[in-house]
Amino acid sequence: MNNQKYALVLTGELLSGFNADSAWPKLATQFHMDNERLRSEALARAPLTIKESEDLPALKSMLSTIKNIGADAEIHAVEEGRNLFVLIDNIPRGPLPLAFVRQRIRRGVWSPTTRVAAVGSSDWRTLEPEALSATAPPPAPADMPAVDDADTVAAKIARVAGGIAGRLDQVRVLPPGAAIHAGFWRRTAAYLIDTLVLFVPAMILNFIPIIGLFFYLIGRWLYYALMESSAAQASIGKRAMGLIVTDGKGQRIGFGQATGRYFGGALSYILLYFGYMMAGWTARKQALHDLMADTCVVFDSVRPDQDLPRVRPPMPWYGWVVNCLLLAIVPISILAAIALPAYNDYVMRARISEAFTAVSDAKIEVAEAVVSGNACPEGQRSSSNPMVDSIRLGGTAPACIITLVFNGSATVPAAARDQAVEWQYSSDNGWACSSMIQPKYLPAACRP
């Protein structure tokens, strides 16, 4: 079984074409540490080993990630007992594998008189000539190492290197917890605030047929995807509620993941908002689109390089105000959706019935003619009602007919414009009413 160990060494240098202002902050994010700490405790002491492992493919993967960021790193085999600290510019660097030190001296990067000390030793001395041979034994540490400033610094560097290596191996999936993940109502308040933010541009774009809708849909997508993948990690509503969007490990998400999360919300619409309601009972308060995109909505105190919070922040007062308004608006909207059409029908029916009084005189005239044994009155009769276009009398006694025709003006309810209502006299001194107007707008006597 091959137990050969390898060391991933961060040289502290940049690859060609990259600049420090962008590369080092990205590397700090990769290591889950503060940028200033990376510079002061790691880069100031580089080169140094950041990871030792027998898993060479894993180290190569880390190497590729670091180089894609723009930082230089190398992999070297580790010879047992041959990890060294190197004194460069009077600053201890390392720990480093002997193979890395040997390579630097052979290339002339470091002088052959460069002083080194074995890990665990404070015996600083030049590397023996035989140590430049791959088969040479390691330098022996002093029997009784003295603790001096250099050794103290070297020990500190070892701890920093170990810390970075631990962070590279760290795969911390965010656990469930009320102090970590935002609940349903806080997320609802954030969503409503975002809706208010988008309301004004939506109204403006609504005046532009078709193209306006297209631009609104694109703008809404970019609003959420760009903001949630930005350094703020949150839309305006989420920031107001003290929330951020992360991946399942608490790290910042990219634009592609934010886009997937946004469009995943469409499925929740299709499911009548059921997907959104899942944020109320899933372990990590994830809605359906969060589960699809592997994202979490957490409090802004959750950071990958810090301990997880243990105390849940209270809901801001304005969050409760927004939610209470929602609780009031929804039932009112439902009642309005039911009551308003019924009220409109009632008003329209009342106005149509009001026009029916215009035929009162005509009904008396017809009844008197039939009772007297005369023929049915004929011709048109006038009306002072502004909704009536004409009243016509005719028919054959005793089945005399009165026809009222509404005019087409805006004063007439839409359902009755240019429509007619007909009354036919019967021998029992009654009237039968009929019309092509929808029955719900007619008085009960005129409905089929």
Secondary structure, 3 states (H helix, E strand, C coil): CCCCEEEEEEEEEECCCCCHHHHHHHHHHHCCCCHHHHHHHHHHHCCEEEEEECCHHHHHHHHHHHHHHCEEEEEEEECCCCEEEEEECCEEEEEEEHHHHHHHHHCCCCCCCCEEEECCCCCCEECCHHHHCCCCCCCCCCCCCCCCHHHHHHHHHHHHHHHHHHHHHCCCCCCCCCCCECCHHHHHHHHHHHHHHHHHHHHHHCCCCCHHHHHHHHHHHHHHHHHHCCCCCCCHHHHHCCEEEEECCCCECCHHHHHHHHHHHHHHHHCCCHHHHHHHCCCCCCCHHHHHHCEEEEECCCCCCCCCCCCCCCCCHHHHHHHHHHHHHHHHHHHHHHHHHHHHHHHHHHHHHHHHHHHHHHHHHHHHHHHCCCCCCCEEECCCCCCEEEEEEEEECCEEEEEEEECCCCCCCHHHCCCEEEEEECCCCCEEEEECCCHHHCCHHHCC
